[in-house]
Amino acid sequence: MTSDAVAPRPNWLQDPTLAWRPAAHGVVLCAQPHDLAACLGPNAAEAAVDIGPPGVGYDHLCGLQELLAVLLPAVRGALPEVLERHADVVGLLTRQEGPDGEGAGRRGRFVPVSETASLGTTRRISRESHITAGWIDRAARFLVDALPALGGRPVLVLRAFDHWDRISVRILYRTVLIADQQGRSITVRGLLRDGGTLFLERLSRLRAVRVCAALPPVPDAPRGAPGLVVEAWRSGGPASPLRAIGDAIALQNFERADLLIAAHLEAVGAEGGRADDLADLIRLQAISEAQTGRIDTAVAKLERSLDLAEKPELRAHLNYLIALLVTKRKDDTQTARAFYLRGLECIDALDTPGVDAQVEKAWILNGLALAAAIDARATEDAERRDVLFKEAFELEFDAFRMVREMPGDSAFYLRYNLSHNLAFLLQITGRHRQAEDFLRSVSATMLGTGRPEFFVPHHYAIAVLQLRRGSHEEAAASFGAAVRVAGELSDPFHLEKLFAAAGYTDLRRGDHADAARHYRDAARTARRLCDEPAFAQDLAGLLWALTLGGSRWDRHTLTAARIWYPEAAGAYDRGVGGDELAEALTQAGAEIAPPSSKLPSYLAAVDLEGLPDRDLNRFLAGITARENPSRLLGERAGDSSGEVTSAERGGASGAVTSAVAAGTSGVVRSSDAEGASGAVTSAVAAGTSGVVRSSDVEGASGVVNSVAAKGVSGPAEAVVAPGARVTADAAAQGDTAGTASAVPRAVLDPAEAVAGRGRR
């Protein structure tokens, strides 16, 4: 059904080839000076191309600029058609940042990043690399096509590679992977000048990287950047230093962010009497530390920031950040609650809390609801689960009541976030039809703008809800709609997830032929993206679809299976089929990934920053990371994960929808949507209270990045669950069971709670 939805089909979907081996070489890190021939062999000297060192400061694309200085003249002479074919990305790679609206030019190379994404990232702990990943992929494909101008098998010798910025390193590493996948040879020799960095230490663990000698230890503090000049610190304005730091953090160029923060700390500290500014800068340091996995250091810096901060809203926000970190990165909800409560004390001590303070309080309530929901999911005590779910749900509605009628951009963002949280809480307890109706209503205004990037995550989220309640035909149609839009947007990262989700849906509805087509397209896309985990699961889906449908494995499929699942391929070669071949697939570890409740907003295969220890989104929704299709298809139709619960049949979904659609609910208004792009930015820049952010550490983007960045990552992760009794088995599936006796009034009539009636 959806396999032909991308029209015209791109070349990678028309190529029947599936087999590939991930690059096992290509990047060499040389920590000590030594001979090139001894390092790479006697022929390396003839192919070597010397690339000079970048400037100080890890400015965006500083490393790549040195390569382009050598490459572009050669391409203009030998391969001008490459420049024409990749004109858009070449323009971005060579463009200097222009003057802003205030007439003040900002230093640095232009890199596509949403203004609201960068500023919003400085207010939360978030990873949102989907948009940047698409740009990095296009830049790498330009280099793959352009580098033959330097020779057939170029060896790039990069001096002072430890001073390359992370964006440039990601582009170059991806260039090596794509070239290898296309059968070309590009070798990168990175010569370190001053020692290792945290990023290079992580890079050294990747399959395609070899280290000639042990990397020196990573310094505790970032190296200085002599001559790095920063303007006077201020947090407001589109070209403020906060925006520059926000760009660096949003682009995950953390060395640049750390240097900028350190320079501002020195300048602000020298002035004296600016405790809140110092606290805010240390907060930014902590966010950078947290993004690179140094959680204990990040918490310590946030506590130091708390010691300095004077403004109650800032102190509340800092307590919130500590609580969020220990919740999601240390799984310590007890400690988190203590910090959340301290944050509430900061706000409650104000005689007349302003909008910022009230929004901060609403975020803290949201965080407390998250802690309750996590504990409810984790406990096996049914009575305790009831209490925790009830607490989580009431906290969520308390937060919603606070901002229901509140003016301002920060309140709008929070209303949008909370409305999607409400849809998700209905999902994680099995009220899938209610959740679908609610989500359609709260998304209506944004979809009414007609912008296609809003439709991909919306169709996907609706499809997952339909799939979870067992409406497989509807889910297939919704995934098909998402595929069509993602195809129009030329977004291969979303297409891979959508093809795989469509294939999973086909397996659930017993259509093995369509499942095979979709998983084949997913595998082809994952191969193009050099995404090993995705390819392994997509190929597994294809093999299962063919096996369960009794279809033969063509030579392309069999060749790929011999590389990735040799035991299963061996069984097929021996002529076994049916149950025996299914058992061979099981023994080979061929498992598929059920669709998560939201599309990923960060791409570990591109940003190279790793994955969280736990996918909290899947945990709360009760969606496993892997499934064996033989077990999946052994379940009867209308199983527990697709059951329509009594709560849904009770008609509450209509009440939710009508309440959200009513103008008084303040969930999403057309005026909000019209002004979201610039308005949210100004709200972030206006102060340090951190009112524009998501409580999703994993990277939920919501409306802010959607509007300004021409791309979205799906509804924000929810933090609550209704308080209906949930059995241990049902909790694992994300469904409710039992009676509604333990459910608070808000659950029985969510519209009443949204409208603000029946307050406790």
HUPE-V229462 format. One record per residue. N is the residue number from 1. RES is the residue in one letter. SS is DSSP state (~ for helix, > for strand, _ for the rest). OMEGA is omega in whole degrees, 0 to 359 (NA if undefined). Layout:
N,RES,SS,OMEGA
N,RES,SS,OMEGA
//
This chain:
1,M,_,184
2,T,_,183
3,S,_,178
4,D,_,185
5,A,_,178
6,V,_,183
7,A,_,355
8,P,_,181
9,R,_,179
10,P,_,186
11,N,~,185
12,W,~,176
13,L,~,178
14,Q,~,179
15,D,_,182
16,P,_,184
17,T,_,175
18,L,_,189
19,A,_,171
20,W,_,174
21,R,_,178
22,P,_,181
23,A,_,180
24,A,_,179
25,H,_,178
26,G,_,180
27,V,>,178
28,V,>,177
29,L,>,182
30,C,>,183
31,A,_,181
32,Q,_,178
33,P,_,174
34,H,_,189
35,D,_,180
36,L,~,180
37,A,~,178
38,A,~,182
39,C,~,189
40,L,~,179
41,G,_,188
42,P,_,183
43,N,_,186
44,A,~,184
45,A,~,181
46,E,~,183
47,A,~,187
48,A,>,175
49,V,>,184
50,D,>,179
51,I,>,185
52,G,_,181
53,P,_,177
54,P,_,175
55,G,_,181
56,V,_,170
57,G,_,178
58,Y,_,179
59,D,_,183
60,H,_,177
61,L,_,180
62,C,~,178
63,G,~,183
64,L,~,180
65,Q,~,178
66,E,~,177
67,L,~,181
68,L,~,179
69,A,~,178
70,V,~,189
71,L,~,189
72,L,~,177
73,P,~,179
74,A,~,180
75,V,~,179
76,R,~,181
77,G,~,188
78,A,~,187
79,L,_,182
80,P,~,179
81,E,~,177
82,V,~,178
83,L,~,179
84,E,~,182
85,R,~,182
86,H,_,188
87,A,~,183
88,D,~,184
89,V,~,176
90,V,~,177
91,G,~,179
92,L,~,182
93,L,~,185
94,T,~,185
95,R,_,172
96,Q,>,178
97,E,_,181
98,G,_,178
99,P,>,179
100,D,_,183
101,G,_,181
102,E,_,177
103,G,_,181
104,A,_,180
105,G,>,178
106,R,_,180
107,R,_,170
108,G,_,178
109,R,>,178
110,F,_,173
111,V,_,181
112,P,_,176
113,V,_,180
114,S,_,177
115,E,~,180
116,T,~,177
117,A,~,183
118,S,~,179
119,L,~,178
120,G,~,180
121,T,~,178
122,T,_,180
123,R,_,181
124,R,_,177
125,I,_,192
126,S,_,172
127,R,_,183
128,E,_,188
129,S,_,184
130,H,~,182
131,I,~,180
132,T,~,180
133,A,~,178
134,G,~,179
135,W,~,177
136,I,~,180
137,D,~,180
138,R,~,178
139,A,~,179
140,A,~,180
141,R,~,172
142,F,~,181
143,L,~,179
144,V,~,180
145,D,~,186
146,A,~,188
147,L,~,174
148,P,~,175
149,A,~,178
150,L,~,181
151,G,_,185
152,G,_,181
153,R,_,189
154,P,_,172
155,V,>,182
156,L,>,179
157,V,>,188
158,L,>,179
159,R,_,181
160,A,_,181
161,F,~,178
162,D,~,176
163,H,~,173
164,W,_,176
165,D,_,184
166,R,~,181
167,I,~,179
168,S,~,179
169,V,~,179
170,R,~,179
171,I,~,183
172,L,~,178
173,Y,~,179
174,R,~,175
175,T,~,179
176,V,~,181
177,L,~,183
178,I,~,179
179,A,~,178
180,D,~,180
181,Q,~,179
182,Q,_,179
183,G,_,177
184,R,_,182
185,S,_,173
186,I,_,179
187,T,>,179
188,V,>,174
189,R,>,181
190,G,>,179
191,L,>,181
192,L,_,182
193,R,_,186
194,D,_,180
195,G,_,185
196,G,_,171
197,T,_,179
198,L,~,181
199,F,~,179
200,L,~,177
201,E,~,177
202,R,~,178
203,L,~,183
204,S,_,181
205,R,_,184
206,L,_,187
207,R,_,187
208,A,_,185
209,V,>,175
210,R,>,179
211,V,>,181
212,C,_,178
213,A,_,182
214,A,_,178
215,L,_,176
216,P,_,181
217,P,_,180
218,V,_,179
219,P,_,180
220,D,_,181
221,A,_,179
222,P,_,176
223,R,_,178
224,G,_,178
225,A,_,181
226,P,_,179
227,G,_,178
228,L,_,183
229,V,_,178
230,V,_,179
231,E,_,181
232,A,_,184
233,W,_,169
234,R,_,185
235,S,_,185
236,G,_,176
237,G,_,184
238,P,_,179
239,A,_,183
240,S,_,174
241,P,~,176
242,L,~,179
243,R,~,179
244,A,~,177
245,I,~,178
246,G,~,176
247,D,~,183
248,A,~,180
249,I,~,180
250,A,~,178
251,L,_,181
252,Q,_,173
253,N,_,194
254,F,~,177
255,E,~,177
256,R,~,179
257,A,~,182
258,D,~,179
259,L,~,179
260,L,~,180
261,I,~,181
262,A,~,180
263,A,~,179
264,H,~,177
265,L,~,180
266,E,~,182
267,A,~,181
268,V,~,179
269,G,~,180
270,A,~,179
271,E,~,182
272,G,_,175
273,G,_,181
274,R,_,187
275,A,~,182
276,D,~,177
277,D,~,176
278,L,~,180
279,A,~,181
280,D,~,178
281,L,~,177
282,I,~,174
283,R,~,179
284,L,~,174
285,Q,~,181
286,A,~,178
287,I,~,178
288,S,~,178
289,E,~,181
290,A,~,181
291,Q,~,180
292,T,_,172
293,G,_,181
294,R,_,190
295,I,~,181
296,D,~,178
297,T,~,179
298,A,~,179
299,V,~,180
300,A,~,180
301,K,~,176
302,L,~,177
303,E,~,176
304,R,~,177
305,S,~,177
306,L,~,179
307,D,~,183
308,L,~,190
309,A,_,179
310,E,_,183
311,K,_,183
312,P,~,180
313,E,~,178
314,L,~,178
315,R,~,177
316,A,~,180
317,H,~,180
318,L,~,175
319,N,~,179
320,Y,~,182
321,L,~,178
322,I,~,180
323,A,~,181
324,L,~,179
325,L,~,184
326,V,~,175
327,T,~,191
328,K,~,182
329,R,_,179
330,K,_,178
331,D,_,183
332,D,_,183
333,T,~,179
334,Q,~,177
335,T,~,180
336,A,~,181
337,R,~,180
338,A,~,179
339,F,~,176
340,Y,~,181
341,L,~,176
342,R,~,177
343,G,~,177
344,L,~,179
345,E,~,179
346,C,~,181
347,I,~,183
348,D,~,179
349,A,_,179
350,L,_,178
351,D,_,181
352,T,_,181
353,P,_,176
354,G,_,182
355,V,~,180
356,D,~,181
357,A,~,181
358,Q,~,177
359,V,~,177
360,E,~,179
361,K,~,179
362,A,~,177
363,W,~,178
364,I,~,176
365,L,~,177
366,N,~,178
367,G,~,176
368,L,~,177
369,A,~,177
370,L,~,180
371,A,~,179
372,A,~,181
373,A,~,178
374,I,~,179
375,D,~,178
376,A,~,178
377,R,~,187
378,A,~,187
379,T,_,174
380,E,_,179
381,D,_,185
382,A,~,181
383,E,~,178
384,R,~,178
385,R,~,179
386,D,~,182
387,V,~,183
388,L,~,178
389,F,~,178
390,K,~,179
391,E,~,181
392,A,~,182
393,F,~,181
394,E,~,178
395,L,~,180
396,E,~,180
397,F,~,173
398,D,~,179
399,A,~,182
400,F,~,180
401,R,~,184
402,M,~,186
403,V,~,186
404,R,_,183
405,E,_,187
406,M,_,177
407,P,_,174
408,G,_,187
409,D,~,179
410,S,~,177
411,A,~,177
412,F,~,181
413,Y,~,181
414,L,~,177
415,R,~,179
416,Y,~,181
417,N,~,181
418,L,~,180
419,S,~,177
420,H,~,173
421,N,~,180
422,L,~,177
423,A,~,182
424,F,~,179
425,L,~,175
426,L,~,180
427,Q,~,189
428,I,~,174
429,T,_,171
430,G,_,179
431,R,_,190
432,H,~,180
433,R,~,175
434,Q,~,181
435,A,~,180
436,E,~,180
437,D,~,181
438,F,~,182
439,L,~,178
440,R,~,183
441,S,~,184
442,V,~,180
443,S,~,189
444,A,~,183
445,T,~,180
446,M,~,179
447,L,~,179
448,G,_,176
449,T,_,179
450,G,_,182
451,R,_,189
452,P,~,183
453,E,~,175
454,F,~,189
455,F,~,183
456,V,~,180
457,P,~,179
458,H,~,180
459,H,~,180
460,Y,~,182
461,A,~,178
462,I,~,181
463,A,~,179
464,V,~,178
465,L,~,178
466,Q,~,177
467,L,~,184
468,R,~,179
469,R,_,175
470,G,_,178
471,S,_,190
472,H,~,179
473,E,~,178
474,E,~,180
475,A,~,179
476,A,~,179
477,A,~,181
478,S,~,175
479,F,~,177
480,G,~,178
481,A,~,179
482,A,~,179
483,V,~,181
484,R,~,182
485,V,~,179
486,A,~,176
487,G,~,177
488,E,~,180
489,L,_,182
490,S,_,183
491,D,_,183
492,P,~,181
493,F,~,175
494,H,~,181
495,L,~,180
496,E,~,180
497,K,~,182
498,L,~,176
499,F,~,180
500,A,~,178
501,A,~,177
502,A,~,177
503,G,~,178
504,Y,~,179
505,T,~,178
506,D,~,177
507,L,~,180
508,R,~,181
509,R,_,174
510,G,_,179
511,D,_,186
512,H,~,180
513,A,~,177
514,D,~,178
515,A,~,179
516,A,~,180
517,R,~,182
518,H,~,180
519,Y,~,176
520,R,~,177
521,D,~,177
522,A,~,180
523,A,~,177
524,R,~,180
525,T,~,178
526,A,~,177
527,R,~,178
528,R,~,182
529,L,~,181
530,C,_,182
531,D,_,186
532,E,~,181
533,P,~,180
534,A,~,181
535,F,~,180
536,A,~,181
537,Q,~,180
538,D,~,176
539,L,~,176
540,A,~,178
541,G,~,178
542,L,~,180
543,L,~,178
544,W,~,181
545,A,~,179
546,L,~,182
547,T,~,182
548,L,~,176
549,G,_,179
550,G,_,182
551,S,_,180
552,R,_,174
553,W,_,179
554,D,_,188
555,R,~,179
556,H,~,179
557,T,~,182
558,L,~,178
559,T,~,178
560,A,~,180
561,A,~,180
562,R,~,178
563,I,~,190
564,W,~,180
565,Y,_,187
566,P,~,180
567,E,~,179
568,A,~,178
569,A,~,177
570,G,~,177
571,A,~,179
572,Y,~,179
573,D,~,179
574,R,_,175
575,G,_,180
576,V,_,179
577,G,_,176
578,G,~,184
579,D,~,181
580,E,~,179
581,L,~,176
582,A,~,178
583,E,~,178
584,A,~,176
585,L,~,178
586,T,~,180
587,Q,~,180
588,A,_,180
589,G,_,180
590,A,_,181
591,E,_,181
592,I,>,181
593,A,_,172
594,P,_,180
595,P,_,174
596,S,_,183
597,S,_,177
598,K,_,175
599,L,_,181
600,P,_,178
601,S,_,173
602,Y,_,188
603,L,_,184
604,A,~,181
605,A,~,180
606,V,~,185
607,D,~,173
608,L,_,181
609,E,_,178
610,G,_,182
611,L,_,174
612,P,_,179
613,D,_,182
614,R,_,174
615,D,_,185
616,L,~,178
617,N,~,179
618,R,~,181
619,F,~,182
620,L,~,181
621,A,~,182
622,G,_,180
623,I,_,182
624,T,_,179
625,A,_,182
626,R,_,176
627,E,>,171
628,N,_,185
629,P,~,179
630,S,~,176
631,R,~,181
632,L,~,183
633,L,~,175
634,G,~,179
635,E,_,179
636,R,_,177
637,A,_,180
638,G,_,180
639,D,_,187
640,S,~,183
641,S,~,180
642,G,~,185
643,E,_,171
644,V,_,186
645,T,_,179
646,S,~,179
647,A,~,179
648,E,~,181
649,R,~,183
650,G,_,175
651,G,_,182
652,A,~,184
653,S,~,178
654,G,~,179
655,A,~,179
656,V,~,183
657,T,~,183
658,S,~,180
659,A,~,181
660,V,~,182
661,A,~,182
662,A,_,184
663,G,_,184
664,T,_,184
665,S,_,178
666,G,_,181
667,V,_,177
668,V,_,179
669,R,_,180
670,S,~,179
671,S,~,176
672,D,~,184
673,A,~,182
674,E,~,187
675,G,_,188
676,A,~,190
677,S,~,181
678,G,~,187
679,A,~,181
680,V,~,177
681,T,~,181
682,S,~,179
683,A,~,180
684,V,~,184
685,A,~,189
686,A,_,184
687,G,_,185
688,T,_,186
689,S,_,176
690,G,_,186
691,V,_,180
692,V,_,179
693,R,_,176
694,S,_,176
695,S,_,180
696,D,_,177
697,V,_,185
698,E,_,173
699,G,_,176
700,A,_,186
701,S,_,180
702,G,~,190
703,V,~,188
704,V,~,181
705,N,~,180
706,S,~,187
707,V,~,190
708,A,~,190
709,A,~,181
710,K,_,177
711,G,_,181
712,V,_,181
713,S,_,175
714,G,_,180
715,P,_,179
716,A,_,179
717,E,_,182
718,A,_,182
719,V,_,185
720,V,_,175
721,A,_,178
722,P,_,188
723,G,_,178
724,A,_,180
725,R,_,182
726,V,_,178
727,T,_,180
728,A,~,180
729,D,~,181
730,A,~,179
731,A,~,179
732,A,~,180
733,Q,~,181
734,G,_,184
735,D,_,179
736,T,_,177
737,A,_,177
738,G,_,185
739,T,_,179
740,A,_,185
741,S,_,182
742,A,_,186
743,V,_,176
744,P,_,183
745,R,~,182
746,A,~,180
747,V,~,181
748,L,~,178
749,D,_,181
750,P,~,180
751,A,~,181
752,E,~,180
753,A,~,180
754,V,~,182
755,A,~,176
756,G,_,179
757,R,_,176
758,G,_,179
759,R,_,179
760,R,_,NA
//
